[in-house]
Amino acid sequence: MFKFIIGVVWFLITIGALIYVWRSPQSTSAKILWTLGIFFFPVLGPICWILFGDRS
């Protein structure tokens, strides 16, 4: 049950990061690169976006 809860929380964080990526004022190419990073690095992608992504 604990793994399920962690999985759901991580899924919500990933979806939230993707929503913030596509709502940001960055260029389309930057949005695509961030999206690919989030998908190909499912643990580090959202963390990197939170730390380094949108600086506005």
LUMLUM-39920 format. One record per atom (N, C-alpha, C, O, CB): residue number from 0; residue in one letter; chain; atom name; x, y, z. Coordinates in pm, 1 decimal. Glycine has a CB too. Example, Ala and Ser with C-alpha at 12.3 -4.5 7.8 and 13.67 -1.06 7.14 Angstrom:
2
LOPA    n  res  chain  atom        px        py        pz
LOPA    0    A      A     N    1319.0    -569.0     780.0
LOPA    0    A      A    CA    1230.0    -450.0     780.0
LOPA    0    A      A     C    1320.0    -330.0     780.0
LOPA    0    A      A     O    1423.6    -331.9     846.5
LOPA    0    A      A    CB    1130.8    -447.3     904.6
LOPA    1    S      A     N    1285.0    -225.0     708.0
LOPA    1    S      A    CA    1367.0    -106.0     714.0
LOPA    1    S      A     C    1290.0       3.0     787.0
LOPA    1    S      A     O    1340.9     113.8     803.9
LOPA    1    S      A    CB    1408.4     -59.8     572.5
***
This chain:
56
LOPA    n  res  chain  atom        px        py        pz
LOPA    0    M      A     N      82.6    -119.7       0.0
LOPA    0    M      A    CA       0.0       0.0       0.0
LOPA    0    M      A     C      87.0     126.1       0.0
LOPA    0    M      A     O      53.6     225.4     -64.6
LOPA    0    M      A    CB     -94.0      -0.2     121.4
LOPA    1    F      A     N     198.5     121.1      72.9
LOPA    1    F      A    CA     287.5     237.3      80.2
LOPA    1    F      A     C     345.5     269.6     -57.3
LOPA    1    F      A     O     355.3     386.7     -94.1
LOPA    1    F      A    CB     401.0     212.0     181.2
LOPA    2    K      A     N     384.2     167.0    -133.7
LOPA    2    K      A    CA     439.2     190.1    -267.9
LOPA    2    K      A     C     334.5     251.5    -360.0
LOPA    2    K      A     O     367.1     334.9    -444.5
LOPA    2    K      A    CB     491.4      58.6    -328.2
LOPA    3    F      A     N     211.5     211.6    -344.3
LOPA    3    F      A    CA     103.8     267.7    -424.4
LOPA    3    F      A     C      87.3     416.2    -395.6
LOPA    3    F      A     O      72.2     496.2    -487.9
LOPA    3    F      A    CB     -27.2     193.4    -397.6
LOPA    4    I      A     N      90.0     453.3    -268.8
LOPA    4    I      A    CA      74.7     593.7    -230.0
LOPA    4    I      A     C     191.2     676.3    -283.2
LOPA    4    I      A     O     170.8     786.4    -334.3
LOPA    4    I      A    CB      65.2     607.2     -76.6
LOPA    5    I      A     N     313.1     624.2    -271.6
LOPA    5    I      A    CA     430.4     693.9    -324.1
LOPA    5    I      A     C     417.1     709.8    -475.5
LOPA    5    I      A     O     449.0     815.8    -529.4
LOPA    5    I      A    CB     560.8     617.3    -288.4
LOPA    6    G      A     N     370.7     606.3    -544.0
LOPA    6    G      A    CA     352.0     612.6    -688.5
LOPA    6    G      A     C     250.0     717.9    -729.5
LOPA    6    G      A     O     271.3     791.2    -826.1
LOPA    6    G      A    CB     309.4     477.7    -740.8
LOPA    7    V      A     N     141.1     725.3    -657.6
LOPA    7    V      A    CA      37.2     824.3    -688.2
LOPA    7    V      A     C      90.3     965.3    -663.9
LOPA    7    V      A     O      67.3    1055.3    -744.7
LOPA    7    V      A    CB     -89.6     799.0    -602.7
LOPA    8    V      A     N     160.4     984.2    -554.1
LOPA    8    V      A    CA     216.9    1116.6    -523.7
LOPA    8    V      A     C     316.8    1155.9    -632.0
LOPA    8    V      A     O     315.1    1269.5    -679.6
LOPA    8    V      A    CB     285.4    1117.2    -383.7
LOPA    9    W      A     N     403.6    1063.2    -671.3
LOPA    9    W      A    CA     502.6    1095.4    -774.7
LOPA    9    W      A     C     435.1    1123.6    -908.9
LOPA    9    W      A     O     479.6    1211.2    -983.0
LOPA    9    W      A    CB     603.6     980.2    -789.7
LOPA   10    F      A     N     329.3    1051.2    -940.6
LOPA   10    F      A    CA     252.7    1076.5   -1062.9
LOPA   10    F      A     C     194.5    1217.5   -1060.9
LOPA   10    F      A     O     200.1    1287.8   -1161.8
LOPA   10    F      A    CB     139.9     972.3   -1079.1
LOPA   11    L      A     N     139.4    1259.2    -949.0
LOPA   11    L      A    CA      82.2    1392.9    -937.8
LOPA   11    L      A     C     189.7    1500.5    -949.4
LOPA   11    L      A     O     166.2    1604.4   -1011.0
LOPA   11    L      A    CB       7.7    1407.6    -805.4
LOPA   12    I      A     N     306.8    1477.1    -891.4
LOPA   12    I      A    CA     417.4    1572.4    -904.4
LOPA   12    I      A     C     459.3    1584.3   -1050.1
LOPA   12    I      A     O     483.1    1694.7   -1099.2
LOPA   12    I      A    CB     537.6    1529.5    -817.5
LOPA   13    T      A     N     468.4    1471.4   -1119.5
LOPA   13    T      A    CA     506.6    1472.6   -1261.0
LOPA   13    T      A     C     404.0    1547.1   -1344.9
LOPA   13    T      A     O     441.1    1629.8   -1428.2
LOPA   13    T      A    CB     523.0    1329.7   -1313.3
LOPA   14    I      A     N     277.4    1519.7   -1324.7
LOPA   14    I      A    CA     171.9    1589.2   -1398.7
LOPA   14    I      A     C     174.4    1738.3   -1367.4
LOPA   14    I      A     O     158.5    1820.8   -1457.4
LOPA   14    I      A    CB      33.6    1530.0   -1365.0
LOPA   15    G      A     N     194.1    1773.2   -1241.6
LOPA   15    G      A    CA     203.2    1914.3   -1203.6
LOPA   15    G      A     C     320.4    1983.9   -1270.1
LOPA   15    G      A     O     307.7    2097.5   -1315.8
LOPA   15    G      A    CB     215.1    1927.3   -1053.4
LOPA   16    A      A     N     434.8    1916.2   -1275.8
LOPA   16    A      A    CA     551.6    1974.3   -1342.6
LOPA   16    A      A     C     523.4    1996.1   -1490.6
LOPA   16    A      A     O     560.6    2099.5   -1546.1
LOPA   16    A      A    CB     674.8    1883.8   -1325.0
LOPA   17    L      A     N     458.4    1900.2   -1554.7
LOPA   17    L      A    CA     425.6    1916.0   -1696.7
LOPA   17    L      A     C     329.0    2032.4   -1720.1
LOPA   17    L      A     O     342.9    2105.7   -1818.0
LOPA   17    L      A    CB     365.0    1786.5   -1751.3
LOPA   18    I      A     N     233.8    2049.1   -1632.8
LOPA   18    I      A    CA     140.2    2161.3   -1645.4
LOPA   18    I      A     C     214.7    2293.2   -1631.0
LOPA   18    I      A     O     191.7    2386.0   -1708.6
LOPA   18    I      A    CB      27.7    2151.3   -1539.7
LOPA   19    Y      A     N     304.1    2302.7   -1532.1
LOPA   19    Y      A    CA     381.6    2425.3   -1515.0
LOPA   19    Y      A     C     474.9    2451.2   -1632.3
LOPA   19    Y      A     O     495.5    2566.3   -1670.9
LOPA   19    Y      A    CB     461.7    2418.7   -1386.8
LOPA   20    V      A     N     531.6    2345.3   -1689.3
LOPA   20    V      A    CA     618.5    2361.9   -1806.2
LOPA   20    V      A     C     540.4    2426.2   -1919.2
LOPA   20    V      A     O     587.1    2523.3   -1978.6
LOPA   20    V      A    CB     677.5    2226.2   -1851.6
LOPA   21    W      A     N     423.3    2374.7   -1949.9
LOPA   21    W      A    CA     348.9    2423.0   -2066.2
LOPA   21    W      A     C     277.1    2554.1   -2041.1
LOPA   21    W      A     O     231.0    2617.4   -2136.1
LOPA   21    W      A    CB     249.4    2320.0   -2109.1
LOPA   22    R      A     N     266.3    2596.9   -1916.5
LOPA   22    R      A    CA     209.3    2728.5   -1886.6
LOPA   22    R      A     C     316.7    2835.7   -1872.8
LOPA   22    R      A     O     284.1    2954.0   -1862.2
LOPA   22    R      A    CB     127.1    2722.0   -1759.1
LOPA   23    S      A     N     441.5    2797.6   -1872.7
LOPA   23    S      A    CA     550.6    2893.5   -1854.6
LOPA   23    S      A     C     569.0    2978.1   -1980.4
LOPA   23    S      A     O     526.8    2938.3   -2089.0
LOPA   23    S      A    CB     681.8    2820.3   -1819.9
LOPA   24    P      A     N     632.0    3095.0   -1965.9
LOPA   24    P      A    CA     652.2    3182.8   -2081.0
LOPA   24    P      A     C     774.8    3146.5   -2166.2
LOPA   24    P      A     O     816.3    3225.6   -2250.9
LOPA   24    P      A    CB     665.3    3324.5   -2033.3
LOPA   25    Q      A     N     831.5    3030.5   -2145.2
LOPA   25    Q      A    CA     950.3    2989.7   -2220.9
LOPA   25    Q      A     C     913.3    2959.4   -2365.8
LOPA   25    Q      A     O     796.0    2947.8   -2401.3
LOPA   25    Q      A    CB    1016.7    2866.4   -2155.6
LOPA   26    S      A     N    1017.5    2946.8   -2448.3
LOPA   26    S      A    CA     995.4    2914.1   -2588.5
LOPA   26    S      A     C     942.4    2771.5   -2602.3
LOPA   26    S      A     O     954.7    2690.0   -2510.9
LOPA   26    S      A    CB    1125.4    2931.0   -2669.1
LOPA   27    T      A     N     884.1    2743.7   -2716.8
LOPA   27    T      A    CA     828.2    2611.0   -2741.0
LOPA   27    T      A     C     937.1    2503.9   -2737.9
LOPA   27    T      A     O     914.9    2394.2   -2686.6
LOPA   27    T      A    CB     755.1    2607.9   -2875.4
LOPA   28    S      A     N    1053.9    2535.1   -2792.4
LOPA   28    S      A    CA    1161.6    2435.5   -2791.0
LOPA   28    S      A     C    1206.4    2404.4   -2648.5
LOPA   28    S      A     O    1237.0    2289.3   -2617.3
LOPA   28    S      A    CB    1281.0    2484.9   -2873.7
LOPA   29    A      A     N    1210.6    2504.7   -2562.3
LOPA   29    A      A    CA    1246.7    2480.1   -2422.5
LOPA   29    A      A     C    1140.5    2394.7   -2353.4
LOPA   29    A      A     O    1172.9    2307.6   -2272.7
LOPA   29    A      A    CB    1265.1    2613.3   -2347.1
LOPA   30    K      A     N    1014.8    2419.9   -2385.2
LOPA   30    K      A    CA     906.2    2340.4   -2326.8
LOPA   30    K      A     C     916.4    2194.6   -2370.5
LOPA   30    K      A     O     896.6    2103.3   -2290.4
LOPA   30    K      A    CB     769.1    2398.2   -2367.1
LOPA   31    I      A     N     947.7    2173.7   -2498.8
LOPA   31    I      A    CA     960.8    2036.8   -2549.2
LOPA   31    I      A     C    1078.7    1966.5   -2481.8
LOPA   31    I      A     O    1067.9    1849.8   -2444.4
LOPA   31    I      A    CB     978.9    2036.9   -2703.0
LOPA   32    L      A     N    1190.1    2036.2   -2466.2
LOPA   32    L      A    CA    1306.8    1975.6   -2400.3
LOPA   32    L      A     C    1277.4    1941.5   -2254.7
LOPA   32    L      A     O    1314.8    1834.2   -2207.5
LOPA   32    L      A    CB    1427.4    2069.8   -2407.9
LOPA   33    W      A     N    1210.6    2031.7   -2183.2
LOPA   33    W      A    CA    1174.6    2002.3   -2044.6
LOPA   33    W      A     C    1077.1    1883.9   -2036.7
LOPA   33    W      A     O    1088.4    1799.9   -1947.4
LOPA   33    W      A    CB    1112.7    2126.6   -1978.3
LOPA   34    T      A     N     982.8    1877.7   -2128.9
LOPA   34    T      A    CA     887.9    1766.3   -2130.8
LOPA   34    T      A     C     960.1    1634.0   -2154.5
LOPA   34    T      A     O     932.9    1535.0   -2086.6
LOPA   34    T      A    CB     780.9    1788.5   -2239.2
LOPA   35    L      A     N    1051.8    1632.4   -2250.6
LOPA   35    L      A    CA    1129.7    1510.5   -2275.4
LOPA   35    L      A     C    1213.2    1472.3   -2153.9
LOPA   35    L      A     O    1224.1    1354.6   -2119.6
LOPA   35    L      A    CB    1220.7    1529.2   -2397.1
LOPA   36    G      A     N    1271.9    1572.3   -2089.4
LOPA   36    G      A    CA    1350.0    1544.6   -1968.9
LOPA   36    G      A     C    1266.7    1484.3   -1857.7
LOPA   36    G      A     O    1311.7    1394.1   -1787.0
LOPA   36    G      A    CB    1415.0    1670.5   -1919.6
LOPA   37    I      A     N    1145.6    1534.2   -1842.6
LOPA   37    I      A    CA    1055.8    1481.2   -1739.1
LOPA   37    I      A     C    1014.6    1338.1   -1772.1
LOPA   37    I      A     O    1004.9    1254.5   -1682.3
LOPA   37    I      A    CB     930.6    1570.6   -1724.5
LOPA   38    F      A     N     990.1    1309.0   -1900.2
LOPA   38    F      A    CA     949.6    1173.8   -1938.1
LOPA   38    F      A     C    1065.6    1073.8   -1933.8
LOPA   38    F      A     O    1048.1     960.9   -1888.0
LOPA   38    F      A    CB     889.5    1175.8   -2077.0
LOPA   39    F      A     N    1183.6    1114.7   -1981.2
LOPA   39    F      A    CA    1295.4    1020.9   -1987.0
LOPA   39    F      A     C    1367.4    1005.0   -1852.9
LOPA   39    F      A     O    1435.9     905.1   -1831.1
LOPA   39    F      A    CB    1393.9    1066.1   -2091.7
LOPA   40    F      A     N    1352.5    1101.4   -1764.2
LOPA   40    F      A    CA    1410.8    1093.2   -1631.3
LOPA   40    F      A     C    1299.6    1117.1   -1529.5
LOPA   40    F      A     O    1290.0    1225.7   -1472.3
LOPA   40    F      A    CB    1527.4    1196.4   -1613.7
LOPA   41    P      A     N    1216.1    1016.5   -1506.8
LOPA   41    P      A    CA    1094.3    1037.7   -1428.0
LOPA   41    P      A     C    1119.0    1076.6   -1282.9
LOPA   41    P      A     O    1030.6    1134.2   -1219.5
LOPA   41    P      A    CB    1011.7     914.5   -1431.1
LOPA   42    V      A     N    1235.2    1047.0   -1229.3
LOPA   42    V      A    CA    1263.1    1087.2   -1091.0
LOPA   42    V      A     C    1331.0    1223.1   -1089.3
LOPA   42    V      A     O    1292.2    1311.0   -1012.3
LOPA   42    V      A    CB    1351.4     982.1   -1019.6
LOPA   43    L      A     N    1431.4    1241.0   -1172.7
LOPA   43    L      A    CA    1507.6    1365.3   -1172.2
LOPA   43    L      A     C    1441.5    1477.8   -1252.2
LOPA   43    L      A     O    1463.6    1595.2   -1222.5
LOPA   43    L      A    CB    1645.0    1339.7   -1226.5
LOPA   44    G      A     N    1361.9    1444.2   -1351.5
LOPA   44    G      A    CA    1300.6    1546.3   -1436.2
LOPA   44    G      A     C    1217.0    1647.9   -1360.0
LOPA   44    G      A     O    1243.5    1767.7   -1370.0
LOPA   44    G      A    CB    1215.5    1480.9   -1539.0
LOPA   45    P      A     N    1116.0    1603.8   -1283.4
LOPA   45    P      A    CA    1036.5    1701.3   -1207.7
LOPA   45    P      A     C    1117.3    1776.0   -1102.4
LOPA   45    P      A     O    1092.3    1893.9   -1077.3
LOPA   45    P      A    CB     920.8    1631.8   -1141.2
LOPA   46    I      A     N    1213.8    1708.7   -1040.9
LOPA   46    I      A    CA    1297.3    1775.7    -941.3
LOPA   46    I      A     C    1380.0    1885.3   -1007.4
LOPA   46    I      A     O    1391.1    1995.6    -953.8
LOPA   46    I      A    CB    1389.4    1674.3    -870.1
LOPA   47    C      A     N    1438.0    1855.5   -1123.5
LOPA   47    C      A    CA    1516.4    1956.0   -1195.6
LOPA   47    C      A     C    1429.5    2072.6   -1238.7
LOPA   47    C      A     O    1473.1    2187.5   -1233.3
LOPA   47    C      A    CB    1584.2    1893.8   -1317.4
LOPA   48    W      A     N    1306.9    2044.7   -1281.6
LOPA   48    W      A    CA    1217.7    2152.9   -1320.6
LOPA   48    W      A     C    1187.5    2243.3   -1200.8
LOPA   48    W      A     O    1188.2    2365.8   -1212.9
LOPA   48    W      A    CB    1087.1    2096.3   -1379.6
LOPA   49    I      A     N    1161.4    2182.5   -1086.3
LOPA   49    I      A    CA    1131.3    2261.5    -966.5
LOPA   49    I      A     C    1250.6    2347.6    -927.8
LOPA   49    I      A     O    1233.9    2463.6    -889.9
LOPA   49    I      A    CB    1092.0    2169.6    -849.2
LOPA   50    L      A     N    1371.3    2291.5    -937.3
LOPA   50    L      A    CA    1490.7    2364.3    -896.8
LOPA   50    L      A     C    1540.3    2464.0   -1000.8
LOPA   50    L      A     O    1580.6    2574.8    -965.4
LOPA   50    L      A    CB    1599.4    2267.7    -865.8
LOPA   51    F      A     N    1538.0    2426.2   -1129.8
LOPA   51    F      A    CA    1603.1    2507.3   -1231.8
LOPA   51    F      A     C    1511.9    2556.6   -1343.3
LOPA   51    F      A     O    1555.4    2634.5   -1428.1
LOPA   51    F      A    CB    1712.9    2430.3   -1291.2
LOPA   52    G      A     N    1388.0    2513.4   -1345.0
LOPA   52    G      A    CA    1303.0    2538.2   -1460.6
LOPA   52    G      A     C    1262.6    2681.1   -1482.8
LOPA   52    G      A     O    1331.6    2753.8   -1554.2
LOPA   52    G      A    CB    1183.5    2458.7   -1449.4
LOPA   53    D      A     N    1155.1    2723.3   -1425.1
LOPA   53    D      A    CA    1097.4    2854.2   -1450.4
LOPA   53    D      A     C    1156.0    2955.3   -1352.8
LOPA   53    D      A     O    1135.6    2945.6   -1231.8
LOPA   53    D      A    CB     943.6    2849.8   -1438.9
LOPA   54    R      A     N    1228.1    3050.9   -1406.1
LOPA   54    R      A    CA    1292.1    3152.3   -1322.0
LOPA   54    R      A     C    1223.1    3288.0   -1331.4
LOPA   54    R      A     O    1284.7    3390.9   -1303.4
LOPA   54    R      A    CB    1437.8    3166.8   -1360.5
LOPA   55    S      A     N    1097.0    3289.2   -1370.1
LOPA   55    S      A    CA    1027.2    3418.2   -1382.2
LOPA   55    S      A     C     960.0    3455.6   -1251.8
LOPA   55    S      A     O     896.6    3560.7   -1243.0
LOPA   55    S      A    CB     923.2    3413.4   -1494.9
***
